[in-house]
């Protein structure tokens, strides 16, 4: 799988803006990680958003899936397995900064609200 460079650049900017707005900017606030041929952004050590092919992948939590599906997202799957708490939003449904921010900012806030994961030894 490859990812859309333009979508990745838009997500990168949105994550940076969202973490800075929350007072957690810079590399301390988020990291960009290559995963399964796509990109993932972690915030406060937790997965917030990612991209693969033509989709924005958003961690909405199991309690946010129904609302996300009602807003136009679809369930994220890996093979035949549904990824709990994660949805996909088509890049075509993200025509501008506001539509992208509507997905990225809550995901960043969700990740920031959780305590950081302990470091690996």
Secondary structure, 3 states (H helix, E strand, C coil): CCECHHHHHHHHHHHHHHHHHCCCCHHHHEEEEEECCEEEEEECCEEEEEEEECEEEEECCHHHHHHHHHCCCEEEEECCEEEEEEEEEEHHHCCCHHHHHHHHHHHHHHHHHCCCCCCCC
